[in-house]
Amino acid sequence: MTAHIDIGRDQSGQTIGIDLAELLATRLLVQGNSGSGKSHLLRRLLEECAGQVQQIVIDPEGDFVTLADEFGHVVIDAGAYSAREIEELALRVRQHRASVVLALDELEVEQQIRCAALFLTALFDAPREYWYPALVVVDEAQMFAPAAAGEMNDDTRRATLSAMTNLMCRGRKRGLAGIVATQRLAKLAKNVAAEASNFLMGRTFLDIDMQRAADLLGMDRRQAERIRDLQRGQFLGLGPAISRRPVAVHVGAVRTAGRGGGQGLIPLPDAAEGAMEALLTERLTEAAAQPQPVRRAAPPPAPPRAAVEQALAAPRDLPDVVPGTAPARPAPAPAPALPPAPAPALSQSTDNLEAVVRELALSEGATFRSATALFRDFAVRCRQRGIASAHIDMARFRRMFAFAVSGADQIGSAGLAVIAQAAEGVEDDVLAPYLAILMAAAQGTPMPGEDELGRLYGSSSPSRVRRLLDHLERQGLIVVREDFGGERTITVPHALSLADAAE
């Protein structure tokens, strides 16, 4: 089965088409500076082949969501779903052959890249029985397949490059035909650009981009100047699905429009003298006092830190010593024969030890100190106060400190017993943040934020906090659900029993 779609006219008015069957086998690269008409070209291509082949659009700017009104595309708002849900959606898209637009405009740039990488990977990894032919259009492809690392997280960059490379290199056997559009060829990874056999090159001005475009089109340096002279909506096309020789194409009209602002000139409004100033300043104070609209739900505020207490022990009085001399040691007096003092009650000794640990936990920056330094400080404070602490080893101290710094030692005895049982076997270095999560589940309060978990974990690095949550989830201790809008939900598998104990 063959199908030709009309994308525009050449200089003589002849129709220029694209062989859709050939396009599915050979892929397409579109390049042009901002304002050259790339989105218009992609829209024309999608409109002309709508209903003939499944279409999957990765849309970072939300320009193509209007296809839903005219052609029935399903718009997937990426910010409303978790990572696992995005992967499941991609699988169902392949299974049911739905034409979709993955709208990423509500996400931050790195979240867009992560979401697109997960979605494309899930499309690629779909079972063999779902390998139906589909056009996968990726607008602003330089974001998802960058030639240089930039400021992107290394794990995110590896994931997105792998997804884009699989789409362009190995996607054909799985029925996926990649169509990538980029503002600059120099910013697009060469492994991705090199796999396309069809090219539509729009206006560009930088020499490096002109030269790369000319090389792909088989033009010499003198002919490459044509690329600079192209008008908006004009492209040079080449490839087995378009033409065997470079051909100039003026893209035709489209039936839908993007959501961006208009490009034409619009007359300024007429206003009487002083009227425009009045429009700008009228009730300005009241408007400024209103809460600002947000694109997505704001994350919950971080819980306030516990009040920092100065719990340093008072310095001991030392005898005056003359420099260069040793302090005089008084002769020991014979100890009077007194009956031995009764040993303090065990509960009183334990209470004193817990008070010292709690005081240490409330000291500023305690969680950022090493366990060895904390244990040494604990032993010194116990000696200063005459509290026996020899039976407390490092392992027991670390767990006592974790309970104190998380506040778990302040809840009732019944709830403390359940929480202690739930935390049995958890490693000492992650115990404090896990106890805080257990307490929130037991008391029905919001889960601790990233800053609070970092404080309890002894780290100010967000990536280390994410790794902590991943570790706890792998251990089966918590379940983390994070959507691409930045919202993270943490649940505890045995939260019901914890809540019953808290009551």
MOKAHU-V785885 format. One record per backbone hydrogen bond with DSSP energy under -0.5 kcal/mol. NH is the residue of the N-H (numbers start at 1). CO is the residue of the C=O. If there is no record, write none. Layout:
BEGIN
NH;CO
NH;CO
END
This chain:
BEGIN
5;18
7;5
7;16
8;16
9;250
10;14
13;10
16;8
17;15
18;5
19;241
20;3
20;18
23;19
24;20
25;21
25;22
26;22
27;23
28;178
29;198
30;180
31;200
32;182
33;203
36;33
41;37
42;38
43;39
44;40
45;41
46;42
47;43
48;44
49;45
50;46
50;47
52;49
53;49
54;133
56;135
57;100
58;56
58;137
59;57
59;102
60;58
62;59
67;64
68;65
69;66
70;66
71;67
72;68
73;67
74;99
75;73
76;74
76;101
77;75
78;76
78;103
80;77
81;78
83;482
86;82
87;83
88;84
89;85
90;86
91;87
92;88
93;89
94;90
95;91
96;92
97;93
98;93
100;55
100;98
101;74
102;57
103;76
103;101
104;59
104;102
107;104
112;108
113;109
114;110
115;111
116;112
117;113
118;114
119;115
120;116
121;117
122;118
123;119
124;120
125;121
126;123
130;127
131;128
132;130
134;175
135;54
136;134
136;177
137;56
137;135
138;136
138;179
139;58
139;137
141;181
143;140
144;140
145;141
147;187
152;149
157;153
158;154
159;155
160;156
161;157
162;158
163;159
164;160
165;161
166;162
167;163
168;164
169;165
170;165
170;166
171;166
174;171
175;172
176;171
177;134
177;175
178;176
179;136
180;28
181;138
182;30
187;184
188;185
189;145
192;189
193;189
194;190
195;192
196;193
197;26
197;27
198;27
199;238
200;29
201;236
202;31
202;200
204;227
210;206
211;207
212;208
213;209
214;210
215;211
216;212
217;213
218;214
218;215
219;214
224;220
225;222
226;223
227;224
228;224
228;225
229;225
230;227
233;36
234;231
235;249
236;201
237;235
237;247
238;199
239;243
242;239
243;239
247;237
249;235
250;9
251;233
251;249
252;7
275;272
276;272
278;274
279;275
280;276
281;277
282;278
284;281
287;283
288;284
289;285
290;286
290;287
309;362
311;309
325;322
330;328
338;336
349;345
350;346
351;347
352;348
353;349
354;350
355;351
356;352
357;353
358;354
359;355
360;356
361;357
362;358
363;360
366;363
368;365
369;366
374;370
375;371
376;372
377;373
378;374
379;375
380;376
381;377
382;378
383;379
384;380
385;381
386;383
387;382
388;386
392;389
393;391
397;393
398;394
399;395
400;396
401;397
402;398
403;399
404;400
405;401
406;402
407;403
407;404
408;403
409;403
410;407
411;408
416;412
417;413
418;414
419;415
420;416
421;417
422;418
423;419
424;421
426;423
430;427
431;428
432;428
434;430
435;431
436;432
437;433
438;434
439;435
440;436
441;437
442;438
443;439
444;440
445;440
453;449
454;450
455;451
456;452
457;453
458;454
459;454
462;460
465;461
466;462
467;463
468;464
469;465
470;466
471;467
472;468
473;469
474;470
475;471
476;473
477;472
478;472
479;491
481;489
483;487
484;78
484;81
485;79
486;483
489;481
491;479
495;492
498;494
499;495
500;496
501;497
502;498
503;499
END
